[in-house]
């Protein structure tokens, strides 16, 4: 590595600080190119993801944005094998075209004639970032004039571990965000109201159903906090889980039942909000009742007789009686009244709800 100046070192530190504040991957790609330009001057910079096995390339970000050509990804993928830097693919080194080929040799390549030549690119220096084994994620810096110097290589080699660490951090956040989004869509598809809490009690995530409930209770100036009495109840339940350990107690809040679900990681807990009917359905599922058995019990709880239930569900009275026998067996009870009381106790719904 060539000797770097104090200015180079300060710029690398500034770049690390700038990238450390970026959380979105698309923004990170674009910001990284602009920050790298503070370290090494280039005419065209690009963030590329390539697959050597499939001869495919994706240009995820480019600077300047107006230098793209029609079909450039397809052309780059077709002639990818001719790029000497891709062939080496060494994540520990910053490499240049001139390390492997002369300009005369470069000009003989289809890669130059169809991709680099039309863009005026004569020199390239690349830095590879961590990626799955089948892919290469790299930053390609390109020039039309003089080649990159050893100083350029040295400052990029100094910055490469910092760039890699920042990229891995954003990549992990993106995976977590997408996972959380997928889970959110899954529970929202069932209209479930779930709130995920941070260790300090602030709201980290809410499903659409939970947001709708909170809007009716929470003042606009506290969007990241639980409304009262939900917040006080939550703090009490979470404190009780630590000293001494107590079983979580549900909260009945204007016809909505709140249950605390303790997370596997200390402090990251969740609150599930359910309406009485939803809570009763959950209790039925927890008790092992089938959907039909749960529907029978819902009508039983409304006071309908076996005959009325049979008419409501278009079944025979004998079938209704069989369903109730199965319910009694699963709940360990012997009567309709006992079955209703059992489900209400499990669901923590008052008898008049």
N, C-alpha and C positions, 0 to 999 in steps of 0.2 A: 504494500500500500504506500502511495506517495505521501509525503509530509503535507498535512492539512493545516490551514491557518486557523487562528482563534475565531475568525469570522465564520469559517465553515462549521466549526464545532458548535458555535452559538446558534447557527441556522438549523442544524440538525436537532438541537434541543427544542427550538421554536416549532419546528415541524412536528416533533413528537407531541408537544402540548396541543397543537391545533388538531391533530388527528385523534387525540385522546378524548376530545369532546364530541366526536361524531358518533352517532348511534345507528343511523339508517345506512344500509349497505349501498344503495344506489348513490346516495350523497357521498358516502365514503370513497367510492371509486373515483368520482369526479374531483372531490376535494384532494385525494391523494395525488392525482396527476398535477393539479395546480401547485401543491406543496412541493412535489419533487422538482418542479420547474424552478423553484427557489434555490435548489441545490445544484441542478444540472440543466443548462440551457438546451432546448431541443426545438425542432420545427414542428414535429408531430409526435404526440405521445398517445399511447393506447393501453388499455387494460384488456388483455386477451385470455380466454379460456380455451385451451386446445386439447383435443383427444388424438394422440398419435395412432392408437389402434383403429379408430374410425375415420381418421383423416378429416376431422371436423374442427371448425374454429368458430368461436363466438367473440365478437368485439363488444364488450360490455360498456366501455366508456372510451371516448376519444377527445383529444384536445389538439387543435380547435375542432369544434363540433361540425364545421362545414366542410371537412376534408374527406368525408366518406364518399365512396364510389358505389355505383349500383353493382350488386352482386359481389362486394368485396369479401364477405365472409365465405361464400362458396369458392371463390378463387383462392383465398388464403388456405382453405381446407384442402383444396385439390393439390396445391403445390407445397403443402406444409412440410413434406419430407425433405424438401430442398433447403430448408432453413437450417443452417449448421447449429444455431443456438438451440433449436428445438431438439435436434438429434442428440446433443449433449445433455440438456435438461438437468444441469447441476444446480441444486438449490443453495449450495454453499458459496457460489462464485457469481460475480457480475461479469458477463462475457460480452464481447464485441464481434461484429462480422470480421473485422480485420485480424482477430485471433486465429481465424480458420481459412478465410478466402481473401484473395486480392480483389480489387475493384474489377479487373478484367475477368476474373473467374465469376464474380457476382453477375456481371452483365451477360454472361452466357446462359444464365438460369431462366427458366420460364417464370419462376417466382418473381424475378426482377422485371421481366418484360411485361407481365400481366398485372402485377400488383405494385411493386415498389417503384419501378421506372415511371409509370404514369403519374405518381405522386411526387416525383422528384427525390425519392429517398435513395441516398448513396451509402449511408452509414447507420448502423443500429447497435444499441447497447441494451441489454435486457437483464432484468432482475426477477428471479422466480420466488413466489410466495408459497407457503404450505398449502397443499391440495390433496384430494384423494389420489391414490396411486395411478388410476387410469387417466388422470387429467393433469395438465400443467396450467397453473395460473401465473401469468407473468405480466410485468410492466415493460413495454417496449418503447424506448426513446429513439427517435429517428431524426437524422439531419440530412440536408441536401449539400451542405458545404463541407467544412473540415471535420475530420474524424474526432471522436471523443478522446479526451486526453486521459493520462493516468491519474491526474487529479480528479477528473470526473468519475472515473471508476472507483477511486479511493473514497470519495465522499458518499457515493451510492452504496459501497460495501459497508461503510460505517453506519449508514442509515437503515440498511436492509433488515437487521434483526428487529429494529424498532418498528419498521413498516409491517413486518411479518406478525409481530405481537399485536399491533393495533388491528390488523386484518383478522386475526384469529378471534380477538375479543368481539368484533362486530359480527363475525360469522356465527359465533356461539349465540349472541343475542338474537340474531335473525332466526336461527333454528328454534330458540326458545319462544320467540314471538309468534312464529308460524305454528308451533305446537300448541301454544296457548290459544291462538286464534281458531285452530281446528277444534280444540276441545270446547271453546266457547260456542262455535257454530253447532257442535253436536248437542250440547245441552240446551242451546236456544231453540233448536228444532223441536225440542220437547217442552218448550216454554218453561224451563226450569229457572228459578231465580237464585243465583249463586253469587256471593261476594267473597273475594279472596283478600285477606288482610296482610299487611306488612307487620313485622315484629313490633313496630311502634303504634299499631292500631289504625294506621291510615289505610285507605282503600287502594289496593293494587289493581284489581280487575273486577268487573261486574258484567254479568250477562245482560242482554236487553231487557229481560223480564225483571231483573233486579233493579236496573236503572229506572224502569217505569215506577216501581214501588217506592224507590228512594226519592224520586222527584216529588211525590206526594207528601213526603215527610221532611226532606232535607232543605235547609235554607240555601239559596244560590251562592252565598259567599263561603260555603264550606263543602265544595264538591268532593274533596278527598277524605272527608270525615263522615262517620256514621251519625245519623240523627239520634236525638234522645227519644225514648229511653234505651234505644238499641245500643248506643255507645257505652253507657254505664253498665248495662247487662253484659255486653261483650267483655269489658275490662274485668268484671267480677268473675265471669266464667273462665277467662284465660288465667287470671290470678289463682283461682281455685284449682286449676289444673296443675299448678306448680306446688302450692304450699297450703294445706296438705292436698294431695290428689283427690279430687271430687268428681263424681259423674256429672257431665254437662246437664244443665237444666234448661228446658225450652222456655221461650218467652212468647206469650200470646199478645200480639200487638194489633189491635183493631181488626180482629178476624184473621190475621196472618200469624202463622206460627214460625218462629225463628229457632233454628237449631245450630249449635256450634259444632263444627267438625274439626277436630284437632289434626294439624298437619304432621307429616312424618319428620319434618325439619322444624326445630323449635321456633315458635313465633309466627310461622307462616300457616295460619289457620283459615278456615272458610266458614261462612254463615250461609245456611240454606233457608230460604224463605218459601213457605208453602201456604196456600189457602187450605181451609179445613178439608175440602173434598180431595185436594191433591195429597194432603197429609194422610187421609184415610186410605187413599190408593197406595201410598208408600207402605203404610202399615200392613195392608193386605199382601203386597209383594213380599215384604220382609217375613211375613208369616207363612209364605209358601203357597198362597192361594193362587189359583189360575185366574185369568181375566174374567171368565164366566162366573166363577165362585165369588170373586170380588164384586161383580155387578149384582149378583143375588144378594150379597150382604149389604150393599148400598140400599137396595130396595127394602130389605128387612129393617134396616136402621130407620127408614122413613115410615115404618109401621104397616107395610103392606102384608097381607096374608099370603100363604102359598098359592092360593087360587089367583089372587090379583097379580102376583109376581109371574105366574105362568102365562097369564094373558098379556102382561107387559112385554115379556121376552119371547112370546110365541112358542112356549115349550109346554110339556105336559106337567101336571102337578107331581107325578111320580119322579120326573127328572129333577124338579126343584127340590123334592125331598132328598134325592140322592146327593145333590150338590150340598145341601145343608149337612148331611151325614159326613161328607168328606171334610167340610169346614170344621165341624165339631171335633173330628178326629185330629186334624192338623193343629187346632188351637188348644186341644186338651180340655174341652168344655162339654157340657151336656145339654145346653139350651140356647135358644135365640138370644135371650137377655144376656146370658153369660158371654156369648160370642161378641155381641155388640160392645159390652163393657170391656172385654179383652182388647178389641181393636182400638177402642177409644183411649184406653190406658197406654197402649203401645204408641199411638200417634200423638199422645199428650193433647188431645182436643177435648175441651169441656163438654159435658153431656148436652148442653143446650146449643152447641155450635151447629 
